[in-house]
Amino acid sequence: MAQDSAMPLQEAAVERPVASEAAAGKPAPDVLPNDAARPRERFIPVTTYALIDRLTTGQAWPGGRAGAARRFFRYLEYWRRQQHSVGLANLLQAYESFSPDSDLLVTRTFTDDERAAMQKRVVRDIESILTQANYVRIDPTDVAMILTKESHYGLDLQVDFSAFEEILIYYRGASSRRDQRRRLHRFMRKEEFDVPIFQRLFLLFKLKPFETRVLEIMKQHRVPRREAERTVRNLRAMIPPAVNEKNIYIKLFKHIPRSDIEMVFPNTRVKFRLFDKLRLGLTGSAGLGVGAFGAAGKIAVAATNPLVAAGAVLGLGGVAFRQAMGFLNQKQRYMVVMAQNLYFHAMADNRGVLIKLADRAAEEDVKEEILLYSVLAKEKANHSDLPAIDAAIEQYLTASFGVSVDFDLEDALSRLIADGIVTEDPDGTLRTLGPKEAAIHLDAKWVVFLDNLPDPEGEEGREVDQAMAPAPDGIFNSPEDLI
């Protein structure tokens, strides 16, 4: 490939903004390696419209081809979104049987084996969408990363991961935001500091069946069934009764501090920090000590005045009750802090998450494809030139937008080849349709799109008599109610 093959991308370069120095203050705890130590993300934090505007200037497409390039890019965007919508429709159909929010009439029943197969397909397809949307997986077995000792919100949180049959944790956009706090050694003056966050945090979970978990406890701890059942109930005490072990729950959060991943799980337990234990323990011991000392003298005269002794015992009991309530109130304050922060971090649930992810996956595909096409359509290239093209595109994104990404060139190229916009000769030469020809090519593919529409994957279940089907919330009592 010629040395100037990436010049159409570089011509519009601007000076990269320099990040300002962080304000003084202890940095918040971070569960990820620093930026230099961890792999770059593939997410391109630039809108499709911004890229199209930058890539279709008159200077970038000499000979008056800028208008044709813009038209092709818009065609390509709609074409790619339509393809993703087909996959989304199939996924939503399979997920309907696991959705906790469904308000539709049940017309099909499934065996346990069929549900197991559907469950695996749903999880597989969701992981595929997350990958296309350039999310990064967090391994649930990486306890050291998830169960951090320090928390941005000052909470000590614990999660029982053995409760889940399915669990997926993905993030996108590991960055930081500015926050303020007051510290005693600075005389309670406000100071700014950086909080490492995940711009987006995805969570999918499905509880293990109660019976399965009981058998696991019996085997692991060698305890009788009754004790194992009691243990499982205690472990699930924080999970609302409405959470059904047959459903798959999906959550999407924004701006979650990286040290507070535990906060998003349904069975999170709030524990006292060491500071709170010492504070409440010392004040409780002091209160009980003073109360007991005062009561001791009164109890000594119990023989002469039983009413005084009874009052002393009641007073000591009152002191103990106040100390116990202090512990409970502190834990309740922790729960309020966690609930308030989750309220403002939540973005979408269940079906809504899948729709958002599919939209983001389509957008990421389009951005990758128009960047790669902008190089291949202007310069002769061979498959051996792809590493240089990849580096040129990454350099363009850094120079024009100040972002550093790991561009997914191979994935974008495979889609362009599959759609016939790019072809590869046996010797590795890459041939690309011009903008006008590419738009006409996609227009022709639209004509036959519905003729080749695939059937939904999977034929599980059997139809049931509508009159016998369970009605949601008692809305439909008979088939006539649907007319």
Disulfide bonds with the S-S distance in Angstrom:
none
